[in-house]
C-alpha cells in the first residue's frame, strides 16, 4: 500500500518500510503483539540501519505501534503522521469499541483460527468492502496479494493476537499519556468516510501540537482509495516543517525491512 508514497518521498528522504511483527514476510512469533513490544522492534530496525531519528508515517495498527514508539523514545521522532485508526485507551476508545463494524476487535476463542483457515480471503474481503468508501478501488490484485500473505503459517494467529493485545495496549497508552503529551508536530489524518476529524480529537489527548486533515472521497483504505490526496497531505506536512534532507550524492533509496532479524 505504501509504494506510491514511498516512491514520492524517496526523492529526498531515506524511506524505511518495515513489515511489523507477524505481518507480510516478517517473523511470526507466538507472542509479543502488544504495541509496546513492537515499538521495540522498530528501535531494533533503526539501530541496525544506524538511524538515530526518523519521521513516522503510520496507518491503522501502525498508528498504535508508532505512538508506543514515539511515547517511549521521544528524542528519536522528528514528526508523526497518524492515519485513520484509534489509539487503545485514549479518548473515545470505549465508544469506538461499541461500533458493530469493529466486532473483530473482540473476536476470540479457541475456534477462531480453525474457522478462518483456508478462508482467509472471505475474512479479509469483509474488511476491504465494509471499510472502503468505494470497495472496487481496493484492487483484485491487492486482495490476492494480502490473502496469500495471510494464508502463510502463523499469519492469522499473529493477526488475531494483535487485536487480543488491545487491553494491554490501552493500559500502556494510559501510562504513556500520564507521562506527558508528545511535543513533536503531529498530523492526524482520517478518511472522509471513516474516522475523519475524530483522528485529531484522539491525538490532541496524546500530543500538544496537532494539525488535522481529512483524506477526501476515501474510507479507511486511504492509499488504495485516494493515494493522490494522501500523498499530497503527507508531503505537504513534511515539506512545511523542512524535514526533507536532499541527498548530496547518489540516488534516493527505499529500504523494505523485515523484523525477523530482530524479533
N, C-alpha and C positions, 0 to 999 in steps of 0.2 A: 504493500500500500504506500510505502514511503518513497518509492523510486522517483516519481516526478518531483517531489520536494527535495530529495537528496541530490538529484541532478542539478537542480536550480542552485542550491546552497553550495554545492561543491565548486562553483565558480570562484568563490573567495573564502571558503571555510574547509577545514578538515571535518568530514562528516562521518560519524560512527553510528551504525545502525545495528544494535545488538538484538538478537533473539533472546528474550527473557528466559529464565529458568523454566524448562518444560515446554517452551514454545518452539515452533519451527524445527530447526536442526540442533538446538541446544540440548544438553543432557536433561534427563527426566528422572531426577532422584525421587525417592518416595516422599520426602518432606521438604520443609524449607520454603513453603509458598506464602508465608506471611511476608508482607511487603518490606518490613524492616530487614529481614534476611536477604531479600532480593536486592535491596539497596546496597548491601554489602557486595553482592555480585557485580554491581555497577562500579563500585570502588575498585574491585579486582580488575575489571576491564580497563579502566582508566590508568591504573597503576602499571598494568602490563604494557600499555601503549605509551607510558611516560607522559601522560597528560594530567596536569595539575588542576586546571579549571575548565569548565565547559558550560555552554548554554544548553538548557534542556528543552526539548520539544517533545511532548508526550500526548498520548491519546488513550482513553479507556483505562485498562489495568495499568498501563504505563504512567498515567497520572498518579496512581497510588504509590507505585514504586518511586516515581520522580519526587513526590512530596516527602516520602520517607528518606530519600537520599538528601534532598535539599535541607530538611529539618535537622539531620544529623551531621551533615558535612557542609555547613553554611558557607565556609570560605572557599568551597570548590565550585560554587554555582555563580555564574555571572548574570543570568536571567532565566526565566521559566515560562514557557508557553504550555498551558494546560488545556486540553481539548475534550470536551463532551463526555465527562463521566464524573460522578461524585467522589468525595473522599469519605470512607467509612468513619463514622463517629463525629463528623464535622458538619455543623449547620443543620439543614433539614434532613439529615440521614434517616431518622426514624420514619419520617413521612415518605421519603423516597422508597423505603422498603415496602410500603403498603401498595405501591403501584403493581397491579396484577401482571403487567408485562414483564416484571422483574422476578417472576417466580423462580427462575433458575438460580437466584442468589441463595435460596433455601432448599434447592433440590439436593437431596442426600439419601443416605441409607445404603444398605448392602446391595441393593438391586440396580442402582443407577448405572454402574459401568456395564453389567451384562445387558441391560435394556438398550444401551446405545451402541454396543459393539456390533460392527458391521452395518450400522445405520447412522454413521456419523453425518452423512450428507443430509439426512432428514432432520436431525437435531440442529445442524448448523444453518440450514436454509431458513429455519424459523427465525433465527436472529437477523439474517440478512434481509428477509422480507418484512418482518414486523418493525424493525428499527430503521428502515430506509424511508425517506420521503417518496422515492421512486425506485422500487426494487429492481427494475430492469437495468439500472445503472450499475448495480453490482454484477459484474460480467460473469458469464458462464465459465470463462477461463479461470477467473479468480476463485469462483466457488469450487471448481475441481481441484485447483491448487491447494486450497486450505483443507478441503475434505481429505485429500491424500495425506497431508501432513498430520491431521488429527487421527488418521487411521493407523499411524505408526505406534509400535508398542509403548505404552506408558503415557501417550499424549492426552487421552481423555482423562486418565487418572489425574494428571497434572492440572488439566483444565478445571475439573471439579474441586481439586484441592485448593486452587486459587480462590474460589468462592467460599469454600469452607473456612478459610482463614480470615474472613471479614470481621468476625467478632474480635479476634486478636488484633487485627489492623485497627479497629475502632478504638480499642483501649490504648494502643500505641500512639495513634494520632491525637487522642485527647491529651496524652502526656506531652507530645511534641508541641501542641498549641499552648499548653501551660508553660512551656519553656520560653514562649515569646513568638510573635509573628515573624514570618520571613520578611526580610528587608529588601531583597533583590526585586527588581521590576518583574511583574507578573502580567502576562496577557492571558485572560480567561476567555476562551472561545467556546461557543456552543452552536450546534446545528440549529437552524431556524425552526425545524420541525422536531427538535429533540430537546436538549437542555437549555438552549438559547441563553438568555441573560442569567439564568439560575447559576451558571458556572461562576459568574462574578460574585453572586451572593455567597456562594460557598467559599470562594477563595478569599474574600475580604475578611472572613473569620480566621483565616490562617496566614494572611500576608497583609502587609501595610501599604503596599504600592501596587495596586491592581488596576489594570486597564481592561475594559470589557469589549467584546466583539462578538458578532454573530456571522456564521457562515450561511449566506442566503441560499434558498432553494436546496436545502440539504437536511437529511435526518442525521442519524448518528454516524454514518459511514462517510465522513467528510471528504476523504481523499478519493473514494470511489464515486461519490455523488457530485462533488463540485471542487475538483482539485485546483482549478484556476483561482477561484476566490480564496481557498485555503492558503495556497502558496503566496498570494498577494498579501494576505493579512499577516502571515508569519514573517515573510521577507520584509514587509514594511516596519514591523516591530523591531526586528534585528537591526535593520539599517538605521532606523531613527535613533537607536541607542549606541550606534557606532561600534557594534560588537564585531562587525566584519573585519577580518585581518587578511588582506590580499597577500598571496604568496609572492615572494621575490623571485624564486627560482622554481621551475618545474610546473607540472600540471596539477590542478586540484585533485584530491583523492577522496574516494568514498571507501570506508572500511566497514565491511559487514562482519561482525564478530559473533562467535558462539561462546556461550557461557560454560560449555562442557570442560574447558581447560581450567576453570577457576571455581566451579561449583561442586 
